[in-house]
Amino acid sequence: MTIRLATTEPDIRRCLPALLALRPHLTEEQALALIQLQQQEDRFQLAFVDTGDTVPAVAGYRIQHFLHSGRTLYIDDLSTLPEGRGKGYAGALLDFVIEQARQAGCQVVTLDSGHNPARYDAHRLYLKKRFNIVSHHFRLDLQ
C-alpha cells in the first residue's frame, strides 16, 4: 500500500470515487473544481491510498491557525469506498496525516464527524487513534 498526494488533475480524478462516497451531494466536476480551488487558495492537500489499480481511500486536509489550538492540521474528508472498508486504508491515511502534522509543527490534528449510525465505524477508528471528542460543532446555513 502506497500513500501519495494528489497534485495533478489525473490523480485528483482517480480520487473522486472514494471522495464522493462521503460527499454524494457533489458531482465529479463540482468536486474537482472545489478541490483545485482549495489547493490554490487554502493549501488543501489530498492524500490517497494508491493500490496501483484503484484508489480505495482518500484524506483531504489543510493546516490552519487558531487561537484555541495553535497550528492545527484539520482533516476535511476521510473516506473509503464501501468495498475497501475494513482493510486498514483509513487507519493508514490517518497515520500519514498525523505524521504530516508533526513534520509541519502542528500542535493538534482535528476533524469533524457526523452523528449517525453510518459513521460509528469511523468514530471507533478515531478513538482507537487517540482522538478525543472535545466539542460540538454548530452550523448556521445562510442559504
URDAPE-V210222 format. One record per residue. N is the residue number from 1. RES is the residue in three letters. OMEGA is omega in degrees with one decimal (999 if undefined). Layout:
# URDAPE-V210222
n->N res->RES omega->OMEGA
n->N res->RES omega->OMEGA
This chain:
# URDAPE-V210222
n->1 res->MET omega->178.9
n->2 res->THR omega->174.8
n->3 res->ILE omega->-178.1
n->4 res->ARG omega->172.7
n->5 res->LEU omega->177.8
n->6 res->ALA omega->-178.9
n->7 res->THR omega->-179.8
n->8 res->THR omega->178.7
n->9 res->GLU omega->177.6
n->10 res->PRO omega->178.0
n->11 res->ASP omega->177.9
n->12 res->ILE omega->178.8
n->13 res->ARG omega->177.3
n->14 res->ARG omega->-177.7
n->15 res->CYS omega->-170.8
n->16 res->LEU omega->178.9
n->17 res->PRO omega->178.8
n->18 res->ALA omega->179.3
n->19 res->LEU omega->-177.3
n->20 res->LEU omega->172.7
n->21 res->ALA omega->177.4
n->22 res->LEU omega->-175.2
n->23 res->ARG omega->-174.7
n->24 res->PRO omega->178.3
n->25 res->HIS omega->-179.8
n->26 res->LEU omega->168.7
n->27 res->THR omega->177.3
n->28 res->GLU omega->-178.3
n->29 res->GLU omega->176.5
n->30 res->GLN omega->-179.3
n->31 res->ALA omega->178.8
n->32 res->LEU omega->-178.9
n->33 res->ALA omega->-179.9
n->34 res->LEU omega->178.2
n->35 res->ILE omega->-179.7
n->36 res->GLN omega->177.5
n->37 res->LEU omega->-179.9
n->38 res->GLN omega->177.1
n->39 res->GLN omega->-178.8
n->40 res->GLN omega->-171.1
n->41 res->GLU omega->-170.8
n->42 res->ASP omega->-178.0
n->43 res->ARG omega->178.1
n->44 res->PHE omega->176.6
n->45 res->GLN omega->176.7
n->46 res->LEU omega->178.0
n->47 res->ALA omega->179.9
n->48 res->PHE omega->173.7
n->49 res->VAL omega->-179.5
n->50 res->ASP omega->178.6
n->51 res->THR omega->-176.3
n->52 res->GLY omega->179.9
n->53 res->ASP omega->-173.5
n->54 res->THR omega->171.1
n->55 res->VAL omega->-176.4
n->56 res->PRO omega->-175.8
n->57 res->ALA omega->-179.7
n->58 res->VAL omega->173.0
n->59 res->ALA omega->175.7
n->60 res->GLY omega->-176.5
n->61 res->TYR omega->177.4
n->62 res->ARG omega->176.1
n->63 res->ILE omega->-179.5
n->64 res->GLN omega->176.7
n->65 res->HIS omega->180.0
n->66 res->PHE omega->174.7
n->67 res->LEU omega->-174.7
n->68 res->HIS omega->-175.6
n->69 res->SER omega->-179.1
n->70 res->GLY omega->-179.5
n->71 res->ARG omega->-169.1
n->72 res->THR omega->169.9
n->73 res->LEU omega->-179.4
n->74 res->TYR omega->177.1
n->75 res->ILE omega->178.7
n->76 res->ASP omega->-171.9
n->77 res->ASP omega->169.5
n->78 res->LEU omega->-171.0
n->79 res->SER omega->177.5
n->80 res->THR omega->174.5
n->81 res->LEU omega->-178.9
n->82 res->PRO omega->-178.4
n->83 res->GLU omega->179.5
n->84 res->GLY omega->-176.6
n->85 res->ARG omega->179.1
n->86 res->GLY omega->-178.3
n->87 res->LYS omega->176.5
n->88 res->GLY omega->-177.4
n->89 res->TYR omega->-178.8
n->90 res->ALA omega->177.5
n->91 res->GLY omega->178.3
n->92 res->ALA omega->177.1
n->93 res->LEU omega->176.9
n->94 res->LEU omega->178.0
n->95 res->ASP omega->178.9
n->96 res->PHE omega->-177.5
n->97 res->VAL omega->177.9
n->98 res->ILE omega->176.8
n->99 res->GLU omega->175.6
n->100 res->GLN omega->178.5
n->101 res->ALA omega->178.2
n->102 res->ARG omega->-178.7
n->103 res->GLN omega->180.0
n->104 res->ALA omega->178.4
n->105 res->GLY omega->179.0
n->106 res->CYS omega->175.6
n->107 res->GLN omega->-176.6
n->108 res->VAL omega->169.7
n->109 res->VAL omega->-179.4
n->110 res->THR omega->173.1
n->111 res->LEU omega->173.0
n->112 res->ASP omega->178.2
n->113 res->SER omega->-179.0
n->114 res->GLY omega->177.8
n->115 res->HIS omega->173.9
n->116 res->ASN omega->-176.0
n->117 res->PRO omega->179.8
n->118 res->ALA omega->-177.8
n->119 res->ARG omega->-174.0
n->120 res->TYR omega->176.8
n->121 res->ASP omega->177.3
n->122 res->ALA omega->180.0
n->123 res->HIS omega->178.1
n->124 res->ARG omega->178.2
n->125 res->LEU omega->-178.6
n->126 res->TYR omega->179.2
n->127 res->LEU omega->176.9
n->128 res->LYS omega->179.3
n->129 res->LYS omega->173.9
n->130 res->ARG omega->170.2
n->131 res->PHE omega->176.5
n->132 res->ASN omega->173.6
n->133 res->ILE omega->-171.9
n->134 res->VAL omega->-179.8
n->135 res->SER omega->166.9
n->136 res->HIS omega->178.2
n->137 res->HIS omega->-179.3
n->138 res->PHE omega->-177.6
n->139 res->ARG omega->174.0
n->140 res->LEU omega->175.8
n->141 res->ASP omega->-177.4
n->142 res->LEU omega->179.7
n->143 res->GLN omega->999
